[in-house]
Amino acid sequence: MRKTILLLMFVSFSFSLSAQTLEVASPGNIVQLSFYIRDGVPYYSIKRFGREVIKPSRMGFILKDMQSLDKDFRITSSARNHFDETWTQPWGEKKDIRNNYNELTVKLERPSGTPSKMNITFRLYDDGLGFRYEIPEQEGLKKFEVMDELTEFAFTDDHMAWWIGAFWPNRYEYLYRHTPLSKADTVQTPFTMETSDGLFISMHEAALMDYPSMALKRTESFTYKAELYPWSDGTRVKAEVSLKTPWRTMQLSDDAGGLITSYLILNLNEPNKLGDVSWVQPGKYVGIWWAMHLGYYTWNPGPKHGATTENTRRYIDFASKYGFRGVLVEGWNLGWDGDWVKNGDQFNFSTPYPDYDFKGLADYAKQKGVYLIGHNETGGAIMNYERQLTDAFSLYEKLGIKAIKTGYVNWGRSIKRIDEEGNAQLEWHHGQYTVRHYQKVVEEAAKHHIMVDVHEPIKDTGLRRTFPNMMSREGARGEEYDAWGSEGGNPPEHTTILPFTRLLSGPMDFTPGIFALTFKDRPANRVNTTLARQLAHYVTIYSPLHMAADMIENYEANPKPFKFIQDVPTDWQDTRVLNASIGNYLTIVRQDRNSRDWYLGSITDEQGRILEAPLGFLEAGEKYVAEIYCDGQNADWRTNPYDIEITEMLVDNSMTLSLRLAAGGGEAIRFRPATEEDVKRLK
Ligand code: NOJ
């Protein structure tokens, strides 16, 4: 970790502050925040370059069976702090990240009653802000229940927003809608919007632990409030002092690409708590997976069982031959027979089906220099899973299984919990009960040196900084929807929206790289992109664990485009956005963390377009070979998706490339320093 400047300043005020407005600005005075008490109620407002972004918005809590923390407040003291540090990610989309903010902590008190004290900390960054509450230790308060968090976000106008709804049954797996705020009622975060004068705003939260996930509910015109996912008994938070909430965050940028390169969410999380994490290794994996989604194999045993010893050996051989680190095998363990979504408590996470030689395969994988990825589908039966966690993870560690992919397929409020009286209750995937579970799995996995990739997850809030074995998650419609989604798959624009919404929360296991884009026996479904676009997704979608999701025979049949998937890394030195328009197009370049190579991914929606890519990011004075995978002249996602051109050319950092993206298309480029031989060959 490289510390540049670290400067602390504290100023304390006395009780006389009750009528005062406190102000704090970001280090470059770009974002300004005011905090004040009006008629005993706390409010904050936000400006950027002096222009209002959030109008006065209320703060506080309603508590159960005790005095609420909502009114009669006065400010008892405040403290300020300036912080500037550059820290290094063990792995990530950028190696060194600057964490530079001004902080204001305000202490509030009600004149009498219990509880009476509440603190709020604001951190102002040049690219946005975060704030969190603390309900500190105080006389007479130990355990308490929050019935409502009153935090408001009063936007200034009917901004256009990209959103998915909260409390919808299929968790985060919906296509994003693009509407004015007045048409978006209760939404998940990240919630991204654009003002009519071109400011991009994204609302989210950071460091969500032991607290429910926050949705946003529109209460009037353009004002939203925190809507915490409740427990089955209607309470929102079951807490103990001292309670620190997650950070409520707002990222601000003049261009959409600036949201992607804002690291505010990570900065608001605590540093690595796991110590030496050299065992955490980003990489690519293949797996016995896509064939299940297409119906060629089954998870359950029988004539089409995918997870057989023979099949798995084939995948291990392939992974070893082509340099993949992991092999995912789904349907290897007892519990898949019958309706596994309804009967999740039948899953056994240590016992294989008889046609799957678990130990022999783990040894074979080790011998071949790869590892098996343990698939733990729970069907949402988390009590069953928790009972087995320690034993299963100890076994995996012993067998050299370095990663797990967990799953929580189930709909709506469907997570079973047995309460203190022994009654079964149903909880939301995103309430405090389940947030605790997701965290427990990460921490237990860390004890056994296991990396975690969660499907049907709780949304990411940057906890990978604190727990670097928390690698990737799904949490949106991934590639699997192309196999069976009722609308015929994800439309081309879907992946031009995700980087500005879902991916702002953190990495996504989208499972890209499908080469057989249409399916013989499923004419209503297809992958709605060109082939070149499938390659571009390895750069535009960030994930430290990226899958090459297709069946291996489809890669073996297409060695030339497959070369890009073999080459592209999943751990980056730096990330830059060259073109960005939400729902329309995106070009990202990333530098490999372990070489001097750069990679470019560019994608467009249903519309073909030409985008300019200035190569100024390359090292000056150096010649590079650009290995270009672009849409062919006749490519079109609907009529001719396979038309791809693969060429090489010499480039340097003074050049600008014109990227010709077909409708639904994309382009992927690897830039590597040219050898003398390359220069001769390509001149
Ligand atoms: C849903 C996951 O997203 C998918 O990847 C997995 O194959 C199935 N659940 C079964 O666990």
Residues whose N, C-alpha, C, O or C-beta is under 5 A from the ligand:
A	BS01	NOJ	E377 G407 V409 H455
